[in-house]
Amino acid sequence: MNAHVESWGGLSVETSGLLKPEAFLDDTRASGGALPYGNGRSYGDSCLNAAGVAIATRSARRILSFDETTGLLEAEAGLLLSELIDAVAPKGWFPAVLPGTQFVTLGGAIANDIHGKNHHRKGTFGCHVTEIHLDRTDRGALVIRPGDATGLFEATVGGLGLTGLIRKATVQLMRVGASSIRQETTRFNDLEEYFGLAQAVDDRHEYAVAWLDSISRGRRFGRGHLIAGDHETEGGHPASGSASPLKVPFTPPVTPLQGPFLRLFNETYFRGAPAGVSTRTVGFEKFFFPLDRIGRWNRLYGPRGLHQHQSVIPEEAGFETVKKLLECTQANRHGSFLTVLKRFGQVRSPGFMSFPRAGYTLTLDFPDKGSPTLRLLQELDEITLAAGGAINPYKDRRMSSATFKASFPDWQKLETLRDPALLSDFWRRTALN
């Protein structure tokens, strides 16, 4: 029986079925290849496999052990980060790295080597993984660790789910006084001001991220908020509100996230922070996962879905390249509803296919308007590559094979270590094209 699976960007496919993780090594139905599928929070086609079978990893989501003294936790790959936080935060522990949503699985966090607002301090999620249990159709059940001679650990972290089925993993958590965050917001008036602030704010704080107004011009070009934070030293862990209180009930025929509404939102949001620097204490969900408070917010981008373009730019080219990317967006008459700029640090990931590297990362999102949007995205790719940067694969649904291979010159090492039974639509479209 076919199964319907979808990505967060609005792509959907009919696979030839769903497979339970425990059946992966024995099942022979995957003639079109199989692919682990967690909670579908990747934006493009890296989590989809239209020709084959989806392995439903959410069916195995237990916490197997947790040492409250050392902070080492072992869990099955289908565990959501929200479930992990609910279990460990009341005991004074917290994931060392969190992405922009808590509704991703442990296996997905490893396979995409997710990053967060503290890359300058903690690196990627993979930096805190100490052991992975991996099932491969050609080698059976394996236990892999950093530095293993096989190279499989380095390929699996950031390997887009292609090196084998992650059954369970052990991660090192970090000790915190409280899950709540002491947030410091600096309102800056243009892009140049942000670049004058970014490193000093990183040096002072565990977390830092900027929101930009992508459509302002002239003296206000690139204005926004630089939002930094640190865990409070005491206060414990208030009851979690991980269930979304609001939900977008249907997909509107036309996206509201453009034109006059976008201009009004940006002006209101910018003015929502006082001029200068302000501080307050906020719950961890509001700080890390503001969009999780609206269930199925991706529907707001309309029936064609959304494109998210995330680039990373070497530090020395940061200001000029980010400026060009924003100018390109405006010249193509597109507005990004949520535009995020962060500074990556020097902490290297153990995964050779990991997206983060030292520099600045800009994230733009656009409703899909067909060929005009595709032209814009191609131009953004070209600007990024010309600066020596790269494009994030798990946010992508259209990059060319050439763009992918320029972004990840070690892609052939992953192809060599790929489980022969695992394949994704993204890998067919880029690496194997």
C-alpha positions as CSV (number, residue, x, y, z in Angstrom):
1,M,0.0,0.0,0.0
2,N,1.4,3.4,-0.9
3,A,2.0,6.0,1.8
4,H,1.8,9.8,1.5
5,V,4.8,11.7,3.0
6,E,5.6,15.4,2.8
7,S,8.3,17.9,3.5
8,W,7.9,21.2,5.4
9,G,8.3,23.2,2.3
10,G,5.1,21.8,0.8
11,L,6.5,19.0,-1.4
12,S,4.7,15.7,-1.1
13,V,5.1,12.2,-2.7
14,E,3.5,8.8,-2.7
15,T,6.0,6.2,-1.7
16,S,5.6,2.5,-2.2
17,G,5.0,2.0,1.5
18,L,6.1,2.6,5.1
19,L,8.6,0.3,6.7
20,K,9.2,-0.1,10.4
21,P,12.8,0.4,11.5
22,E,13.2,-3.2,12.8
23,A,12.2,-4.6,9.4
24,F,14.8,-2.6,7.4
25,L,17.5,-5.2,7.2
26,D,15.1,-8.0,6.3
27,D,12.6,-6.3,4.0
28,T,13.2,-6.7,0.2
29,R,10.5,-4.5,-1.1
30,A,12.7,-1.4,-1.5
31,S,13.5,-1.8,-5.2
32,G,13.4,2.0,-5.6
33,G,15.5,2.4,-2.5
34,A,14.5,3.2,1.0
35,L,14.9,6.4,3.1
36,P,14.5,7.1,6.8
37,Y,11.7,9.5,7.4
38,G,11.3,11.2,10.8
39,N,8.9,14.1,11.3
40,G,9.2,15.7,7.8
41,R,10.7,19.0,9.0
42,S,13.3,19.2,6.2
43,Y,12.2,21.9,3.7
44,G,12.9,20.2,0.4
45,D,13.3,16.7,-1.0
46,S,16.2,15.4,1.1
47,C,13.6,13.6,3.3
48,L,11.6,12.2,0.3
49,N,12.0,9.1,-1.9
50,A,9.1,8.9,-4.4
51,A,10.5,5.8,-6.0
52,G,10.9,3.7,-2.9
53,V,10.0,3.0,0.7
54,A,9.9,5.4,3.6
55,I,11.3,4.0,6.9
56,A,9.0,5.4,9.6
57,T,11.5,6.2,12.4
58,R,9.0,7.8,14.7
59,S,7.7,4.4,15.6
60,A,10.9,3.9,17.7
61,R,11.2,6.9,20.1
62,R,12.2,5.6,23.6
63,I,14.7,7.1,25.9
64,L,16.9,4.1,26.8
65,S,19.1,5.6,29.5
66,F,20.0,8.9,31.0
67,D,22.8,9.5,33.5
68,E,21.9,12.5,35.6
69,T,25.4,12.9,36.8
70,T,27.2,13.0,33.4
71,G,24.4,14.2,31.1
72,L,24.8,11.3,28.7
73,L,21.6,10.2,27.2
74,E,20.9,7.2,24.9
75,A,17.7,7.2,22.9
76,E,16.1,5.8,19.8
77,A,16.3,7.8,16.6
78,G,12.6,8.7,16.4
79,L,12.6,10.7,19.6
80,L,11.6,14.3,19.1
81,L,13.8,17.0,20.6
82,S,10.7,18.3,22.4
83,E,10.3,14.9,24.1
84,L,14.0,14.9,25.0
85,I,13.8,18.4,26.5
86,D,10.7,17.5,28.5
87,A,12.6,14.5,30.0
88,V,15.9,16.2,30.9
89,A,15.3,19.9,31.5
90,P,13.6,19.4,34.9
91,K,16.8,17.6,36.0
92,G,19.0,20.5,35.0
93,W,20.2,19.4,31.6
94,F,19.6,20.7,28.1
95,P,20.6,19.8,24.5
96,A,23.9,21.6,23.6
97,V,22.5,22.5,20.2
98,L,19.0,23.3,19.1
99,P,17.6,24.2,15.7
100,G,14.6,26.6,15.0
101,T,12.1,23.9,15.8
102,Q,11.8,21.3,18.5
103,F,9.8,19.0,16.4
104,V,12.7,17.2,14.7
105,T,13.8,13.7,15.5
106,L,17.1,12.7,17.1
107,G,18.0,10.8,13.9
108,G,17.1,13.8,11.8
109,A,19.2,16.1,13.9
110,I,22.3,13.8,13.3
111,A,21.6,13.1,9.7
112,N,21.4,16.9,8.9
113,D,23.9,17.9,11.6
114,I,21.7,20.7,12.7
115,H,23.0,24.0,14.0
116,G,21.6,26.6,16.3
117,K,22.1,30.0,17.8
118,N,25.3,29.0,19.6
119,H,27.5,27.6,16.8
120,H,30.2,30.0,17.9
121,R,30.3,28.2,21.3
122,K,29.1,24.7,20.7
123,G,29.4,23.9,17.0
124,T,26.9,21.5,15.5
125,F,24.7,18.8,17.0
126,G,27.1,16.2,15.7
127,C,29.9,17.6,17.9
128,H,27.9,16.2,20.9
129,V,27.1,12.7,19.6
130,T,29.3,10.1,21.2
131,E,27.9,6.9,19.6
132,I,25.5,5.8,16.9
133,H,23.9,2.4,16.3
134,L,23.6,2.1,12.5
135,D,21.9,-0.6,10.5
136,R,23.3,-1.2,7.0
137,T,22.0,-3.6,4.4
138,D,25.6,-4.5,3.3
139,R,27.3,-4.7,6.7
140,G,24.5,-5.4,9.2
141,A,24.2,-3.7,12.6
142,L,27.2,-1.5,13.5
143,V,28.2,0.7,16.4
144,I,30.2,3.8,15.2
145,R,32.0,6.5,17.2
146,P,34.0,9.6,16.4
147,G,37.3,8.7,14.8
148,D,36.3,5.2,13.7
149,A,38.6,3.8,11.0
150,T,35.6,3.1,8.8
151,G,34.8,6.8,8.3
152,L,31.2,6.0,8.8
153,F,30.7,8.3,11.8
154,E,32.0,11.3,9.9
155,A,29.8,10.3,6.9
156,T,26.7,9.7,9.0
157,V,26.8,13.1,10.8
158,G,25.4,15.4,8.1
159,G,25.1,12.4,5.7
160,L,21.4,13.2,5.0
161,G,20.3,9.7,6.2
162,L,22.1,7.9,3.4
163,T,24.8,5.9,5.2
164,G,22.4,3.5,7.0
165,L,19.4,3.6,9.3
166,I,20.2,5.3,12.6
167,R,18.5,3.1,15.2
168,K,19.7,4.9,18.4
169,A,22.4,7.3,19.5
170,T,24.1,8.6,22.6
171,V,24.4,12.4,23.0
172,Q,26.2,14.6,25.6
173,L,23.8,17.2,27.1
174,M,24.9,20.4,28.8
175,R,24.2,21.4,32.4
176,V,22.1,24.5,32.8
177,G,20.8,26.4,35.8
178,A,17.4,27.0,34.2
179,S,15.8,26.4,30.8
180,S,14.6,30.0,30.6
181,I,16.8,32.6,28.8
182,R,18.0,36.0,29.8
183,Q,17.5,37.7,26.4
184,E,19.3,40.8,25.2
185,T,17.9,42.6,22.1
186,T,19.8,45.2,20.3
187,R,17.9,47.2,17.6
188,F,20.2,48.2,14.8
189,N,19.3,50.6,12.0
190,D,21.2,49.2,9.0
191,L,23.2,46.2,7.9
192,E,26.6,47.8,8.5
193,E,25.7,48.4,12.1
194,Y,24.9,44.7,12.6
195,F,28.3,43.6,11.3
196,G,29.9,46.0,13.7
197,L,28.1,44.3,16.6
198,A,28.1,40.6,15.7
199,Q,31.4,39.4,17.0
200,A,31.4,41.3,20.3
201,V,27.9,39.9,21.0
202,D,29.0,36.4,20.2
203,D,32.0,36.8,22.6
204,R,29.6,37.8,25.5
205,H,26.7,35.4,25.0
206,E,25.9,31.7,24.5
207,Y,23.3,32.4,21.9
208,A,23.0,35.0,19.2
209,V,20.9,35.5,16.1
210,A,19.6,38.5,14.1
211,W,16.3,39.2,12.4
212,L,16.5,41.4,9.3
213,D,13.9,43.5,7.5
214,S,14.6,42.2,4.0
215,I,12.5,44.9,2.2
216,S,13.7,48.2,3.7
217,R,15.8,50.4,1.5
218,G,18.0,53.5,1.7
219,R,19.2,54.4,5.2
220,R,17.1,51.6,6.7
221,F,18.6,48.8,4.4
222,G,19.2,45.7,6.4
223,R,17.8,47.0,9.7
224,G,16.7,44.6,12.4
225,H,17.2,43.1,15.8
226,L,20.3,41.3,17.2
227,I,18.9,38.9,19.8
228,A,21.4,37.3,22.2
229,G,20.8,35.1,25.2
230,D,22.1,33.0,28.1
231,H,20.4,30.5,30.4
232,E,19.4,31.9,33.7
233,T,21.5,30.6,36.5
234,E,18.5,29.4,38.5
235,G,14.8,28.9,38.1
236,G,14.5,25.3,37.0
237,H,12.3,24.3,34.2
238,P,8.7,25.6,34.0
239,A,6.1,23.2,32.6
240,S,6.5,22.8,28.8
241,G,4.0,24.1,26.4
242,S,5.3,22.2,23.4
243,A,1.8,21.6,22.0
244,S,1.0,24.4,19.5
245,P,-1.8,26.6,21.0
246,L,-2.7,28.0,17.5
247,K,-2.9,26.1,14.2
248,V,-3.3,27.2,10.6
249,P,-6.4,25.1,9.7
250,F,-6.0,25.2,5.9
251,T,-3.8,26.4,3.1
252,P,-5.0,29.8,1.7
253,P,-5.4,30.1,-2.1
254,V,-3.0,33.1,-2.0
255,T,-0.3,33.6,0.5
256,P,-0.8,36.7,2.8
257,L,3.0,36.9,3.5
258,Q,3.8,39.5,0.9
259,G,3.1,43.0,-0.2
260,P,1.3,45.4,2.2
261,F,1.1,42.8,5.0
262,L,4.8,42.1,4.8
263,R,5.6,45.8,5.0
264,L,3.3,46.2,7.9
265,F,4.7,43.2,9.8
266,N,8.3,44.3,9.3
267,E,7.6,47.8,10.5
268,T,5.6,46.6,13.5
269,Y,8.1,44.0,14.5
270,F,11.1,46.4,14.1
271,R,9.3,48.9,16.3
272,G,8.4,46.2,18.8
273,A,11.9,46.4,20.3
274,P,13.0,49.6,22.0
275,A,15.8,51.6,20.5
276,G,19.2,50.6,21.8
277,V,19.5,47.6,24.1
278,S,16.8,45.9,26.1
279,T,16.8,42.8,28.3
280,R,14.1,40.5,29.7
281,T,13.7,36.8,30.7
282,V,11.8,34.6,28.3
283,G,10.8,30.9,28.3
284,F,13.1,28.7,26.2
285,E,10.3,27.9,23.7
286,K,9.8,31.6,22.9
287,F,13.5,32.1,22.5
288,F,14.4,29.0,20.4
289,F,11.2,28.0,18.7
290,P,8.9,31.1,18.1
291,L,7.2,29.5,15.1
292,D,6.4,26.3,16.9
293,R,3.7,28.2,18.7
294,I,1.7,28.2,15.4
295,G,0.9,24.7,14.2
296,R,1.3,24.2,10.4
297,W,2.5,27.7,9.9
298,N,4.1,26.6,6.6
299,R,0.5,26.6,5.1
300,L,0.6,30.4,5.1
301,Y,2.9,30.3,2.1
302,G,0.1,29.2,-0.1
303,P,-0.7,26.1,-2.2
304,R,2.7,26.0,-4.0
305,G,4.6,25.9,-0.7
306,L,7.7,27.8,0.2
307,H,11.4,27.9,-0.8
308,Q,13.9,28.5,2.0
309,H,17.4,29.6,0.8
310,Q,20.1,29.3,3.4
311,S,23.7,30.2,2.5
312,V,26.9,30.3,4.4
313,I,29.5,33.0,3.4
314,P,33.2,33.1,4.5
315,E,33.7,35.8,7.2
316,E,35.9,38.1,5.2
317,A,33.2,38.3,2.4
318,G,30.3,38.5,4.9
319,F,29.1,42.1,4.7
320,E,29.4,42.6,0.9
321,T,27.9,39.2,0.1
322,V,24.9,39.5,2.4
323,K,24.3,43.0,1.0
324,K,24.3,41.6,-2.5
325,L,21.9,38.8,-1.5
326,L,19.4,41.2,0.0
327,E,19.8,43.6,-3.0
328,C,19.2,40.7,-5.4
329,T,16.0,39.7,-3.5
330,Q,14.7,43.3,-3.7
331,A,15.6,43.6,-7.4
332,N,13.6,40.4,-8.2
333,R,10.6,41.9,-6.3
334,H,10.5,39.2,-3.7
335,G,10.2,39.7,0.0
336,S,11.4,37.2,2.7
337,F,8.9,37.0,5.5
338,L,11.4,35.7,8.1
339,T,15.0,36.7,7.3
340,V,17.6,35.4,9.7
341,L,21.4,36.2,9.9
342,K,23.8,34.4,12.2
343,R,27.5,34.1,12.6
344,F,29.1,30.7,12.6
345,G,32.2,30.1,14.7
346,Q,35.4,28.1,14.3
347,V,34.2,24.9,15.9
348,R,34.4,22.2,13.2
349,S,31.8,19.5,12.8
350,P,32.9,15.8,12.8
351,G,30.8,15.4,9.6
352,F,32.5,16.1,6.3
353,M,29.1,16.9,4.7
354,S,28.1,19.3,7.4
355,F,26.7,22.6,6.2
356,P,28.0,25.1,8.9
357,R,31.5,26.5,8.5
358,A,33.1,29.7,9.8
359,G,31.4,32.8,8.5
360,Y,27.9,34.2,8.2
361,T,24.7,32.3,7.3
362,L,21.7,34.1,5.8
363,T,18.3,32.4,5.6
364,L,15.6,33.8,3.3
365,D,12.1,32.3,2.7
366,F,9.8,32.9,-0.3
367,P,6.4,31.7,-1.4
368,D,6.8,29.7,-4.6
369,K,5.8,32.0,-7.5
370,G,7.0,29.7,-10.2
371,S,9.7,30.7,-12.7
372,P,10.4,34.2,-11.1
373,T,11.2,32.6,-7.8
374,L,13.4,29.9,-9.4
375,R,15.3,32.7,-11.3
376,L,15.9,34.5,-8.0
377,L,17.1,31.4,-6.2
378,Q,19.5,30.7,-9.0
379,E,20.9,34.2,-8.8
380,L,21.3,33.8,-5.0
381,D,23.2,30.6,-5.6
382,E,25.6,32.3,-8.0
383,I,26.3,35.2,-5.6
384,T,26.9,32.7,-2.8
385,L,29.3,30.5,-4.8
386,A,31.2,33.4,-6.2
387,A,32.0,34.4,-2.6
388,G,33.2,30.9,-1.7
389,G,30.1,30.0,0.1
390,A,27.7,27.0,0.1
391,I,23.9,26.3,0.1
392,N,22.2,24.2,2.7
393,P,20.9,20.9,1.2
394,Y,18.2,20.1,3.8
395,K,16.5,23.5,3.1
396,D,16.6,23.0,-0.7
397,R,14.2,21.7,-3.3
398,R,15.7,23.0,-6.5
399,M,19.5,23.6,-6.5
400,S,21.4,22.3,-9.5
401,S,23.9,19.4,-9.4
402,A,26.7,21.9,-10.1
403,T,25.7,24.1,-7.2
404,F,25.5,21.1,-4.8
405,K,28.9,19.8,-5.8
406,A,30.5,23.2,-5.5
407,S,29.0,23.6,-2.1
408,F,30.1,20.1,-0.9
409,P,33.3,19.0,-2.8
410,D,33.5,15.9,-0.6
411,W,30.2,14.6,-1.8
412,Q,31.9,11.6,-3.6
413,K,33.1,10.3,-0.2
414,L,29.5,10.1,0.9
415,E,28.5,8.4,-2.3
416,T,31.3,5.8,-1.6
417,L,29.9,5.2,1.9
418,R,26.2,5.4,1.1
419,D,24.2,2.3,2.0
420,P,23.3,0.8,-1.5
421,A,19.7,0.4,-0.4
422,L,19.2,4.1,0.7
423,L,18.4,6.9,-1.7
424,S,16.6,10.2,-1.7
425,D,15.0,12.4,-4.3
426,F,17.6,15.1,-3.4
427,W,20.5,12.7,-3.9
428,R,19.2,11.5,-7.3
429,R,18.7,15.1,-8.4
430,T,22.1,16.5,-7.4
431,A,24.8,13.9,-6.7
432,L,23.7,11.3,-9.2
433,N,22.5,13.6,-11.9
